[in-house]
Amino acid sequence: MTRLDAGVNVDAGGFRYNPTSVYVDPELAEKERKTFFQDHPQLLGLSGDLPTSNSFFTVNDLKTPILATRDEGGNFRAFVNSCSHRGAVLEEEERGETRRFTCRFHRWTYGTDGTLVGVPKSEHFGNLDTNCFGLIELPSEERHGLLWIHPDPEGAIDLEEQLGENLDAELALWNFEELQYLTQDTYKIDCNWKLAMDTFGETYHFSALHSETLNLQFHGNVQCYDTYGRNHRMLLCKRDIDGMRDQPESEWNITTAALPVYWLFPNVQLMPGAGILFLVRAYPDKERPGRHVSRIHFYVRPEIFESNEIKEMVKMASQNFAEIIRDEDYMMSASQQRSAESGVIEHSIFGRNEPALHHYHNTYRKMLGMELLPLVETSDR
């Protein structure tokens, strides 16, 4: 409220020039895929994606094909989604519920805990120790309603290091474990995955790009911003904050006043609202630096999920929100990609009111051992 009244926004303290080559360089793209998406823990979803014992979902956006399950004991598990016999993909469905996974090639069968439980014609196949041929398990951890895996079987998940003490404690307060999966959208866009992340990094564009959509719901160019190591939290200011001025502070609610946006390194935007949560994950294309896929999942509180009428209304509103990202934000990202690929525009510039962009890119560069983008006081070239 104070920032709105004073016309004050966040201030990064200067400008940074970002080379547009980071969106087109194939060698850099390959290094990013290995460092960020093969050698680093990944957030795959929420507890609500595995609502019951024997539920599962699959992920094919990483180099490792992943089968995530909740076993009969209710434990979250993750495996390489490949049969131990000849390496065929085991489960082709995106999500569902089953007690057994059966390979279509020779009908080898596994339990939701990865155990090999059936080998047809085993007397013909040979003397096989089934205890040694279960699915390859991946490191996994369920914390605060968030599902983490490491795509390398020899990798490690250290969420204390990944999130930091303060962010870890804050995420616990949201009770994400109560949320239930509602629906999802998938967009394949002709832009680098980092450009997809960039569009979530400032509200400077709201009154221009979103003049007839998000700008009607949010005050643009005013936000709060905090970093947590490799992660950050933005607060986008809702216009509903104006109606809170006459309310006692004890009745204030953060989701009425703002939309919190957590960036969880490297590719996640987590946006909890009043009764709903949006999860955005951006994955680089395996062949083209100038292409990526965004997966947007929507989750709701139980009281919404239990009412079919309310659930359908929320589902429609959620999809409308996703379409704004696709048709407005990602349209701009694709146009930025075209400019970057032309080779004519050598740098883009991050303003003082765009601190998340400063943080995104210097975090990426630091993780890759690259020289950090310097802060400059003026915008002279």
KOLFIFI-757091 format. One line per 10 residues: number of its first residue (from 1); their letters; for each residue y negated, x negated, z negated of N, C-alpha, C. Coordinates in steps of 0.001 Angstrom, whole numbers, plus 500000, padded with zeros to 6 digits. Layout:
NUM> a> Y X Z Y X Z Y X Z ~ ...
This chain:
1> mtrldagvnv> 501203 499171 500000 500000 500000 500000 498745 499136 500000 ~ 498796 498052 499222 497645 497150 499157 497398 496503 500506 ~ 498485 496100 501168 498340 495459 502477 497811 496444 503520 ~ 498266 497686 503459 497742 498696 504372 496239 498890 504160 ~ 495830 499001 502900 494424 499247 502595 493541 498070 502998 ~ 494072 496846 502855 493277 495652 503141 493450 495154 504570 ~ 494375 495781 505319 494637 495305 506675 495258 493928 506705 ~ 496089 493636 505707 496696 492314 505567 498155 492364 506000 ~ 498583 491349 506698 499976 491242 507119 500542 489912 506606 ~ 501818 489702 506828 502421 488411 506499 501764 487326 507347
11> daggfrynpt> 501809 486088 506868 501155 484985 507570 502053 483758 507503 ~ 502521 483320 508667 503391 482145 508734 502613 480842 508606 ~ 501286 480922 508610 500474 479729 508404 500104 478984 509666 ~ 500580 479446 510810 500268 478768 512065 501144 479287 513189 ~ 501172 478548 514282 501940 478913 515467 503112 477947 515651 ~ 504111 478393 516379 505178 477489 516826 505458 477790 518300 ~ 505672 476748 519072 506053 476876 520472 507561 476742 520584 ~ 508179 477742 521175 509633 477752 521304 510014 477528 522763 ~ 510742 476461 523084 511116 476231 524483 512031 477326 524998 ~ 511720 477867 526161 512537 478949 526712 513904 478456 527174
21> svyvdpelae> 514087 477152 527216 515396 476600 527586 516482 477009 526605 ~ 516118 477375 525361 517137 477747 524376 517835 479047 524752 ~ 517267 479777 525707 517876 481032 526141 518710 480879 527421 ~ 518666 479689 528042 519331 479529 529342 520252 478313 529428 ~ 520141 477378 528529 520877 476113 528608 522367 476336 528336 ~ 523247 476108 529303 524680 476351 529090 525309 475410 528064 ~ 524839 474166 527992 525387 473227 527000 525016 473667 525584 ~ 523772 474101 525407 523360 474613 524098 524140 475868 523752 ~ 524341 476743 524740 525078 477983 524494 526496 477687 524017 ~ 527144 476703 524612 528492 476351 524192 528493 475772 522780
31> kerktffqdh> 527496 474974 522466 527382 474411 521111 527151 475520 520084 ~ 526340 476513 520448 526102 477649 519548 527388 478439 519319 ~ 528134 478697 520394 529374 479463 520247 530325 478775 519276 ~ 530409 477462 519377 531321 476741 518479 530782 476693 517057 ~ 529508 476310 516907 528938 476107 515569 528742 477420 514820 ~ 528215 478434 515507 527856 479687 514842 528981 480713 514832 ~ 529829 480701 515879 530781 481795 516045 532251 481369 515946 ~ 532536 480073 515892 533898 479612 515675 534058 478895 514346 ~ 533032 478142 513953 533130 477301 512763 532349 477874 511588 ~ 532032 479165 511624 531181 479765 510590 531728 481144 510232
41> pqllglsgdl> 531646 481548 508947 532088 482904 508564 531325 483979 509321 ~ 532003 485107 509550 531437 486211 510307 531513 487504 509500 ~ 530432 488278 509532 530449 489628 508969 530933 490578 510057 ~ 532060 491237 509822 532655 492106 510834 532359 493581 510633 ~ 532013 493983 509421 531786 495400 509178 531659 495677 507695 ~ 531840 496939 507333 531747 497392 505957 533097 497899 505480 ~ 533214 498049 504184 534455 498572 503608 534819 499908 504223 ~ 533817 500694 504610 534068 501996 505220 534766 501926 506560 ~ 534825 500727 507177 535593 500570 508409 537093 500586 508132 ~ 537473 500355 506892 538880 500393 506468 538986 501358 505291
51> ptsnsfftvn> 538858 502664 505549 538693 503632 504458 539943 503869 503629 ~ 541129 503592 504176 542374 503886 503467 543349 502733 503651 ~ 544356 502696 502810 545457 501764 503028 546061 502032 504405 ~ 546453 500956 505081 547052 501000 506423 546053 501322 507533 ~ 544745 501303 507224 543748 501428 508292 543483 500043 508870 ~ 542965 500009 510105 542733 498732 510779 541605 498864 511784 ~ 541060 497719 512206 540205 497650 513383 540374 496272 514018 ~ 540000 496178 515283 540134 494926 516014 538771 494445 516492 ~ 538662 493131 516677 537427 492508 517161 537795 491525 518260 ~ 537113 491652 519413 537399 490790 520556 536172 490039 521041
61> dlktpilatr> 535151 489925 520204 533906 489294 520603 533860 487807 520295 ~ 534829 487324 519539 534894 485919 519178 536005 485245 519969 ~ 536053 483923 519919 537119 483212 520627 538479 483617 520084 ~ 538567 483838 518772 539800 484272 518130 539900 485795 518163 ~ 540961 486369 518751 541140 487834 518656 541538 488201 517228 ~ 540878 489210 516658 541023 489488 515226 541574 490883 514996 ~ 542511 490967 514069 543040 492234 513572 542717 492307 512088 ~ 541851 493238 511713 541465 493432 510310 542211 494647 509772 ~ 542801 494519 508587 543588 495614 508022 543251 495821 506551 ~ 543650 497003 506064 543741 497221 504624 545219 497491 504355
71> deggnfrafv> 545866 496580 503669 547317 496676 503516 547701 497803 502567 ~ 548980 497975 502361 549452 499100 501548 548979 499021 500109 ~ 548629 497812 499664 548090 497660 498314 546591 497851 498238 ~ 545957 498161 499376 544515 498389 499389 543690 497137 499582 ~ 544325 496005 499922 543619 494737 500063 543143 494526 501505 ~ 541943 494005 501643 541417 493648 502954 542082 492365 503424 ~ 542621 492386 504646 543274 491219 505236 542771 491043 506664 ~ 542864 489842 507180 542496 489581 508570 543502 488611 509170 ~ 543851 488844 510441 544869 488046 511120 544431 487758 512545 ~ 545032 486718 513113 544912 486521 514555 545692 487643 515220
81> nscshrgavl> 545049 488348 516118 545659 489534 516739 546587 489108 517875 ~ 547616 488356 517534 548568 487847 518519 549962 487840 517921 ~ 550921 488322 518681 552310 488330 518249 552817 486894 518115 ~ 553582 486642 517073 554088 485293 516808 555196 484871 517765 ~ 555710 485805 518557 556798 485495 519486 556274 484757 520720 ~ 555502 485452 521541 555020 484849 522780 553492 484902 522913 ~ 552812 485307 521843 551358 485245 521827 550636 486401 522477 ~ 551332 487474 522816 550656 488637 523397 549762 489293 522344 ~ 548661 489916 522814 547815 490675 521891 548653 491767 521253 ~ 548567 491862 519944 549440 492787 519209 548906 494217 519227
91> eeeergetrr> 547648 494394 518803 547064 495728 518695 545892 495854 519666 ~ 545984 496818 520583 544950 497010 521601 543904 498041 521192 ~ 544239 498940 520269 543294 499983 519862 542143 499376 519063 ~ 540959 500012 519180 539774 499491 518485 539828 499746 516984 ~ 540351 500900 516577 540497 501212 515155 541513 502329 515004 ~ 542047 502462 513796 543027 503508 513568 543727 503325 512237 ~ 544892 503940 512130 545678 503873 510892 547153 503806 511262 ~ 547877 502870 510678 549301 502713 510960 549944 501872 509864 ~ 551240 502079 509656 551983 501239 508711 552586 500039 509416 ~ 552695 500101 510740 553362 499039 511490 552593 498743 512780
101> ftcrfhrwty> 552557 497460 513142 552013 497023 514419 553175 496510 515264 ~ 553342 497078 516451 554473 496720 517293 553982 496149 518618 ~ 554452 494960 518943 554082 494306 520187 554748 495013 521364 ~ 553979 495300 522412 554526 496016 523558 555467 495154 524391 ~ 555393 493826 524223 556169 492925 525061 557667 492993 524720 ~ 558006 492777 523433 559415 492784 523021 559652 493613 521759 ~ 558589 494328 521308 558675 495225 520155 558943 494497 518837 ~ 558470 493269 518727 558421 492660 517399 557418 493473 516578 ~ 557731 493691 515301 556961 494619 514473 556501 493946 513184 ~ 555254 494276 512798 554628 493645 511630 554054 494719 510714
111> gtdgtlvgvp> 554010 494412 509416 553349 495282 508457 551865 494987 508396 ~ 551107 495823 507690 549669 495628 507577 549307 494412 506728 ~ 550316 493819 506064 550098 492563 505344 550467 491358 506194 ~ 550743 491590 507488 551053 490506 508403 552501 490069 508431 ~ 553345 490665 507593 554746 490271 507516 555521 490735 508749 ~ 556366 489860 509287 557251 490241 510383 558395 491066 509792 ~ 558486 492344 510190 559464 493250 509578 560530 493726 510559 ~ 560373 493393 511842 561377 493870 512796 561457 493003 514033 ~ 562694 492574 514377 562957 491817 515600 564123 492496 516317 ~ 563874 493236 517404 564964 493911 518103 566017 492908 518611
121> ksehfgnldt> 567281 493335 518527 568393 492507 519001 568343 491110 518390 ~ 568068 491079 517093 567913 489782 516438 569168 488936 516537 ~ 570350 489593 516621 571592 488837 516727 571684 488106 518061 ~ 570944 488608 519074 570926 487946 520374 569822 486879 520432 ~ 568735 487142 519725 567594 486219 519780 567959 484885 519130 ~ 568673 484919 518002 569023 483694 517295 568686 483798 515827 ~ 569089 482803 515079 568897 482771 513630 567436 482460 513325 ~ 566664 483504 513021 565211 483380 512846 564838 483694 511404 ~ 564100 482800 510763 563580 483053 509422 562294 483864 509568 ~ 562406 485180 509377 561241 486048 509590 560081 485714 508655
131> ncfglielps> 560356 485092 507528 559290 484725 506588 558347 483681 507186 ~ 558808 482991 508200 558002 481927 508809 557256 482384 510053 ~ 557444 483643 510460 556869 484092 511718 556033 485358 511565 ~ 555377 485483 510420 554398 486554 510267 553135 486244 511051 ~ 552184 487166 511054 550915 486937 511747 550143 485799 511091 ~ 549380 485083 511882 548549 484001 511341 547376 484633 510598 ~ 547301 484363 509302 546244 484982 508493 544966 484161 508557 ~ 543847 484866 508555 542528 484252 508562 541891 484401 507187 ~ 541056 483448 506767 540315 483622 505516 539495 484905 505563 ~ 539521 485665 504497 538788 486936 504470 538294 487206 503057
141> eerhgllwih> 537191 487954 502968 536655 488333 501657 535882 489634 501791 ~ 536123 490525 500856 535393 491789 500765 534478 491709 499557 ~ 533176 491770 499792 532234 491645 498677 531061 492593 498895 ~ 530733 493364 497860 529609 494308 497906 529736 495284 499071 ~ 530968 495613 499455 531174 496543 500553 531041 495917 501921 ~ 530952 494588 502009 530846 493874 503275 532136 493107 503538 ~ 532578 493094 504788 533836 492468 505173 533555 491174 505931 ~ 533966 490061 505341 533746 488739 505923 535081 488114 506316 ~ 535080 487402 507444 536253 486633 507838 535782 485283 508365 ~ 536726 484355 508451 536469 483108 509167 537424 483063 510343
151> pdpegaidle> 536939 482867 511578 537822 482917 512746 538756 481724 512887 ~ 538587 480720 512035 539472 479557 512039 540435 479687 510858 ~ 541759 479679 511100 542705 479799 509981 542524 478722 508925 ~ 541968 477566 509317 541732 476477 508373 540316 476499 507811 ~ 539529 477485 508185 538152 477566 507720 538068 478074 506288 ~ 536853 478092 505755 536624 478543 504378 535397 479446 504337 ~ 535441 480422 503446 534314 481323 503227 533711 481010 501867 ~ 532437 480653 501857 531726 480380 500613 530467 481240 500613 ~ 530595 482470 500124 529471 483397 500182 528350 483021 499224 ~ 528684 482284 498169 527613 481786 497298 526693 480859 498085
161> eqlgenldae> 527280 480023 498923 526486 479123 499747 525869 479861 500919 ~ 526608 480784 501508 526151 481517 502683 524965 482421 502366 ~ 525026 483140 501253 523999 484118 500927 522953 483584 499951 ~ 523394 482742 499026 522518 482318 497944 522587 483309 496796 ~ 522286 482835 495605 522444 483653 494396 521587 484909 494417 ~ 520332 484793 494846 519422 485942 494779 519790 487035 495780 ~ 520098 486644 497017 520463 487648 498014 521809 488269 497687 ~ 522735 487483 497210 524037 487999 496814 523873 489085 495750 ~ 523014 488824 494761 522777 489793 493692 522072 491038 494224 ~ 521153 490867 495167 520423 492018 495710 521338 492921 496530
171> lalwnfeelq> 522204 492319 497350 523113 493120 498165 524046 493957 497295 ~ 524378 493452 496108 525256 494196 495210 524626 495508 494760 ~ 523297 495581 494740 522604 496765 494226 522659 497958 495172 ~ 523017 497716 496440 522977 498791 497432 524224 499675 497419 ~ 525277 499248 496753 526531 500029 496707 527055 500351 498106 ~ 527085 499325 498966 527562 499520 500329 529018 499980 500382 ~ 529777 499702 499334 531190 500092 499332 531369 501609 499369 ~ 530314 502379 499060 530395 503838 499103 530241 504393 500523 ~ 529694 503601 501418 529370 504093 502758 530622 504323 503592 ~ 530556 505327 504461 531677 505651 505333 531239 505512 506797
181> yltqdtykid> 532149 505016 507606 531880 504808 509027 531603 506146 509709 ~ 530540 506180 510527 530157 507414 511220 530409 507322 512727 ~ 529766 506367 513386 529908 506228 514838 529379 504863 515243 ~ 529383 504586 516546 528912 503295 517020 528459 503378 518471 ~ 527669 502374 518888 527282 502192 520275 527478 500726 520637 ~ 527747 500460 521910 527905 499103 522410 527040 498934 523643 ~ 526241 497862 523665 525350 497612 524791 525586 496207 525326 ~ 525852 496098 526620 525939 494811 527290 524627 494605 528040 ~ 523890 493581 527621 522517 493412 528076 522333 492035 528714 ~ 521537 491992 529764 521248 490729 530437 520148 489974 529707
191> cnwklamdtf> 520470 489547 528496 519577 488661 527759 520405 487845 526785 ~ 519916 486680 526442 520556 485815 525466 520646 486516 524111 ~ 521690 486228 523354 521891 486901 522062 520745 486636 521102 ~ 520091 485471 521222 518974 485169 520315 517758 486031 520638 ~ 517582 486392 521907 516491 487309 522249 516734 488679 521628 ~ 517993 489080 521513 518307 490329 520823 517900 490240 519357 ~ 518183 489114 518718 517771 488929 517325 516242 488892 517214 ~ 515586 488243 518187 514124 488112 518129 513422 489457 518052 ~ 513971 490453 518740 513264 491737 518808 513226 492442 517452 ~ 514107 492032 516515 514094 492599 515169 513196 491802 514227
201> getyhfsalh> 512430 490836 514767 511731 489888 513909 510279 490178 513617 ~ 509713 491252 514167 508297 491539 513883 507988 492988 514216 ~ 506886 493483 513653 506430 494848 513947 505125 494829 514738 ~ 504731 493667 515200 503524 493503 516005 503583 494360 517266 ~ 504807 494588 517785 504964 495302 519057 505074 496815 518913 ~ 505092 497335 517688 505377 498758 517499 504368 499670 518198 ~ 503074 499386 518037 502063 500290 518597 502001 500209 520114 ~ 502533 499139 520688 502535 498988 522150 503848 499483 522743 ~ 504930 498784 522471 506215 499104 523089 506780 500434 522600 ~ 506575 500740 521309 507172 501943 520705 506117 503001 520407
211> setlnlqfhg> 505088 503086 521235 503949 503957 520923 504346 505417 520753 ~ 505397 505872 521480 505809 507275 521411 507116 507456 520652 ~ 507604 506387 520029 508879 506483 519302 508707 505950 517878 ~ 509071 504699 517658 509048 504163 516297 507650 504132 515702 ~ 506641 503988 516533 505280 503934 516005 504872 505241 515323 ~ 505539 506327 515666 505249 507600 515008 505827 507653 513604 ~ 506752 506755 513310 507422 506742 512005 507046 505533 511151 ~ 506525 504482 511783 506234 503241 511061 504800 502793 511289 ~ 504216 502160 510266 502973 501428 510422 503312 500073 511031 ~ 502796 499785 512207 503072 498508 512841 502211 497391 512286
221> nvqcydtygr> 502646 496169 512509 501881 494976 512166 501529 494886 510683 ~ 502380 495448 509851 502275 495235 508409 503696 495231 507864 ~ 504019 494194 507127 505379 494077 506611 505376 493147 505413 ~ 506491 493134 504705 506751 492133 503672 507924 491288 504151 ~ 507963 490041 503738 508952 489124 504286 509343 488072 503252 ~ 510665 487894 503083 511179 486868 502167 512393 486206 502792 ~ 512539 484902 502574 513689 484172 503079 514646 483847 501945 ~ 515919 483773 502302 516986 483419 501365 517868 482382 502059 ~ 517425 481136 502060 518174 480107 502750 518207 480392 504235 ~ 519409 480552 504800 519550 480830 506229 519315 482303 506561
231> nhrmllckrd> 519084 483142 505568 518951 484586 505757 517523 485024 505443 ~ 517223 486292 505753 515920 486800 505345 515975 488308 505109 ~ 514892 488823 504519 514715 490266 504346 513298 490632 504771 ~ 513204 491569 505682 511921 492158 506062 511851 493573 505509 ~ 510651 494034 505214 510430 495438 504863 509480 496024 505898 ~ 510001 496943 506727 509174 497629 507713 508529 498841 507052 ~ 507246 498970 507191 506495 499978 506436 506562 501346 507120 ~ 507175 502320 506462 507242 503679 506986 505924 504420 506740 ~ 505616 505338 507621 504423 506164 507404 504595 507111 506219 ~ 505840 507338 505810 506083 508174 504630 505512 507557 503363
241> idgmrdqpes> 505166 506280 503403 504570 505650 502224 503243 506320 501859 ~ 502574 506881 502860 501271 507504 502598 501389 508682 501636 ~ 502520 509398 501705 502708 510540 500820 503123 510166 499414 ~ 503365 508867 499176 503796 508430 497850 502628 508040 496954 ~ 501445 507983 497525 500308 507447 496769 499997 508257 495509 ~ 500219 509551 495572 499893 510392 494421 501085 510618 493494 ~ 502194 509988 493814 503384 510118 492973 503395 509031 491900 ~ 503945 509326 490737 504090 508276 489725 505052 507205 490239 ~ 504817 505968 489869 505622 504854 490372 507099 505029 490019 ~ 507386 505725 488941 508778 505943 488541 509550 506768 489566
251> ewnittaalp> 508828 507492 490447 509478 508325 491454 509530 507655 492829 ~ 508968 506453 492946 508963 505762 494231 510380 505344 494611 ~ 510650 505397 495923 511954 504985 496431 511718 504049 497612 ~ 512380 502902 497597 512141 501896 498632 512485 502431 500015 ~ 513511 503287 500129 513909 503766 501457 512985 504868 501973 ~ 512142 505428 501098 511089 506333 501553 509905 505539 502096 ~ 509574 504461 501414 508403 503665 501767 508655 502683 502897 ~ 509914 502235 503037 510170 501134 503965 511599 501176 504484 ~ 511808 500465 505576 513155 500205 506069 513440 498730 505829 ~ 514288 498396 504863 514664 496993 504675 515535 496530 505839
261> vywlfpnvql> 515258 495324 506326 516037 494731 507412 516484 493351 506957 ~ 517780 493206 506733 518341 491920 506339 518895 491214 507574 ~ 518448 490004 507796 519101 489160 508794 520097 488272 508067 ~ 521366 488423 508407 522423 487604 507841 522891 486643 508920 ~ 522665 485377 508695 522949 484341 509681 524404 484409 510128 ~ 524696 484257 511446 523708 483971 512493 523274 485185 513311 ~ 524018 486309 513285 523866 487319 514334 523836 488747 513842 ~ 523500 488968 512569 523611 490318 511987 522254 490824 511529 ~ 521973 492081 511860 520852 492823 511286 521434 493990 510495 ~ 521133 494029 509209 521679 495039 508297 520516 495861 507776
271> mpgagilflv> 520508 497187 508086 519353 498027 507781 519765 499240 506960 ~ 519670 499176 505630 520003 500332 504802 518837 501306 504687 ~ 519125 502582 504932 518105 503611 504794 518514 504638 503756 ~ 517846 505785 503776 518146 506858 502830 519425 507568 503273 ~ 520530 507201 502682 521806 507842 502988 522519 507281 504195 ~ 521932 506293 504877 522527 505768 506105 522298 504272 506186 ~ 523149 503587 506935 522981 502165 507175 523271 501861 508630 ~ 522436 501011 509234 522639 500541 510597 523088 499081 510540 ~ 524153 498771 511229 524641 497396 511315 524607 496974 512781 ~ 523830 495940 513089 523733 495419 514453 524320 494015 514470
281> raypdkerpg> 525256 493774 515399 525826 492435 515596 525661 492064 517062 ~ 525119 490879 517326 524915 490405 518697 525831 489217 518955 ~ 526576 489278 520069 527523 488219 520408 527192 487640 521775 ~ 527204 486307 521896 526938 485702 523201 528066 485968 524183 ~ 527702 486092 525441 528696 486191 526503 529449 484871 526589 ~ 530719 484937 526897 531541 483721 526906 531302 482856 528127 ~ 530608 483393 529142 530377 482644 530372 528900 482402 530660 ~ 528048 483389 530367 526641 483333 530785 525710 483309 529584 ~ 524873 482265 529442 523900 482245 528340 522941 483421 528373 ~ 522671 483951 529586 521695 485032 529740 522280 486416 529609
291> rhvsrihfyv> 523373 486541 528886 523986 487856 528690 524601 487910 527294 ~ 524591 489093 526695 525220 489253 525382 525684 490698 525226 ~ 526456 490940 524168 526847 492299 523818 526350 492597 522404 ~ 525706 493733 522238 525280 494211 520915 526161 495370 520497 ~ 526665 495286 519293 527462 496378 518718 526678 496947 517537 ~ 526386 498239 517615 525596 498920 516590 526481 499958 515926 ~ 526741 499764 514644 527582 500678 513879 526714 501431 512868 ~ 527096 502689 512606 526349 503545 511696 527271 504010 510565 ~ 526743 503974 509355 527498 504370 508165 526639 505322 507339 ~ 527286 506223 506595 526541 507196 505796 527147 507316 504396
301> rpeifesnei> 526344 507839 503492 526810 508111 502127 527783 509294 502152 ~ 528668 509384 501172 529687 510443 501161 529126 511849 501252 ~ 527971 512115 500615 527420 513472 500627 527031 513902 502042 ~ 526670 512954 502891 526379 513275 504292 527679 513452 505064 ~ 528636 512573 504808 529891 512594 505547 530666 513886 505306 ~ 530517 514469 504127 531301 515650 503761 530775 516936 504388 ~ 529549 516908 504922 528980 518091 505569 528993 517875 507074 ~ 529783 518647 507799 529872 518469 509243 528535 518698 509935 ~ 527785 519692 509457 526506 519991 510076 525528 518841 509902 ~ 525420 518344 508667 524501 517230 508402 524992 515976 509110
311> kemvkmasqn> 526300 515775 509104 526877 514582 509737 526544 514549 511221 ~ 526627 515672 511903 526323 515711 513329 524839 515468 513583 ~ 523974 515996 512699 522545 515749 512839 522226 514266 512663 ~ 522849 513655 511666 522623 512230 511406 523186 511391 512548 ~ 524332 511793 513072 524930 511064 514191 523998 511083 515395 ~ 523401 512243 515674 522490 512349 516801 521249 511490 516578 ~ 520707 511522 515357 519524 510716 515049 519841 509226 515142 ~ 521043 508852 514718 521455 507451 514772 521554 506969 516210 ~ 522134 507780 517055 522275 507395 518453 520917 507336 519145 ~ 520000 508220 518752 518646 508157 519301 517972 506843 518920
321> faeiirdedy> 518177 506417 517674 517621 505147 517211 518187 503989 518022 ~ 519506 504019 518242 520145 502960 519015 519630 502933 520441 ~ 519356 504094 521009 518869 504151 522389 517454 503595 522503 ~ 516659 503701 521425 515342 503069 521422 515501 501557 521511 ~ 516443 501016 520756 516718 499581 520836 517132 499207 522254 ~ 518032 499986 522827 518537 499680 524167 517459 499816 525242 ~ 516727 500938 525220 515835 501276 526334 514440 500672 526198 ~ 514071 500269 524987 512734 499707 524809 512809 498231 524419 ~ 513432 497928 523285 513502 496535 522837 514288 495655 523805 ~ 515494 496072 524129 516339 495222 524971 515855 495181 526417
331> mmsasqqrsa> 515098 496180 526833 514474 496114 528155 513502 494946 528197 ~ 512721 494773 527121 511798 493647 527040 512558 492323 526940 ~ 513660 492321 526196 514457 491104 526067 514996 490660 527420 ~ 515431 491626 528240 515944 491297 529568 514834 490741 530451 ~ 513611 491259 530300 512507 490735 531103 512138 489323 530650 ~ 512218 489050 529341 512006 487694 528841 513056 486735 529405 ~ 514288 487237 529502 515365 486400 530026 515092 486009 531470 ~ 514611 486964 532264 514312 486668 533664 513238 485592 533771 ~ 512224 485686 532922 511166 484672 532931 511707 483312 532523 ~ 512561 483305 531492 513141 482036 531040 513981 481402 532141
341> esgviehsif> 514736 482213 532860 515613 481686 533905 514844 481209 535132 ~ 513598 481655 535276 512783 481189 536395 512408 479724 536247 ~ 512368 479250 534999 511998 477869 534738 510510 477611 534784 ~ 509727 478631 535073 508279 478457 535197 507603 478499 533825 ~ 508088 479386 532960 507531 479503 531609 508312 478553 530697 ~ 507672 477477 530267 508383 476456 529497 508509 476820 528024 ~ 507520 477538 527494 507507 477861 526069 507059 479303 525862 ~ 507563 479917 524813 506957 481125 524268 506284 480721 522965 ~ 505418 481594 522459 504670 481248 521253 504925 482277 520168 ~ 505167 481787 518954 505357 482646 517794 504072 482636 516979
351> grnepalhhy> 503514 483830 516762 502237 483935 516072 502353 483850 514561 ~ 501198 483828 513923 501149 483756 512454 501768 484992 511819 ~ 501723 486137 512539 502249 487393 512009 503705 487633 512415 ~ 504404 486550 512867 505792 486664 513288 506679 485639 512558 ~ 506626 485625 511221 507328 484566 510479 508833 484577 510668 ~ 509417 485750 510920 510864 485795 511101 511286 484975 512315 ~ 510474 484990 513375 510798 484218 514566 510750 482721 514271 ~ 509781 482298 513470 509725 480902 513031 511025 480543 512302 ~ 511423 481448 511397 512591 481183 510552 513880 481218 511351 ~ 514036 482226 512214 515237 482300 513057 515497 480965 513738
361> hntyrkmlgm> 514491 480546 514511 514745 479458 515447 514826 478100 514766 ~ 514067 477888 513711 514231 476618 513003 515533 476592 512209 ~ 516015 477752 511802 517330 477798 511160 518415 477446 512162 ~ 518350 478035 513358 519314 477684 514400 519273 476188 514692 ~ 518066 475668 514863 517915 474261 515244 518426 473333 514144 ~ 518143 473674 512909 518619 472850 511801 520136 472811 511762 ~ 520781 473963 511967 522239 474026 511946 522854 473234 513099 ~ 522118 473079 514196 522619 472358 515361 522187 470898 515386 ~ 521452 470471 514350 520995 469087 514294 519866 468789 515262 ~ 519098 469819 515636 517981 469643 516574 516678 469440 515802
371> ellplvetsd> 515702 468851 516461 514385 468686 515866 513756 470057 515636 ~ 513151 470272 514472 512549 471560 514148 511267 471779 514947 ~ 510955 473042 515199 509705 473377 515872 508553 473133 514907 ~ 507571 472322 515279 506473 472032 514350 505508 473215 514237 ~ 504864 473312 513090 503825 474310 512868 502491 473737 513321 ~ 501764 474471 514171 500463 474017 514630 499423 475058 514232 ~ 498202 474606 513995 497171 475478 513479 496449 476257 514571 ~ 496447 475737 515787 495762 476430 516880 496754 476702 517993 ~ 496376 477606 518889 497260 477995 519978 496951 477250 521264 ~ 496199 476151 521196 495918 475366 522394 497219 474765 522920
381> r> 497353 474750 524239 498560 474172 524839 498430 472649 524854
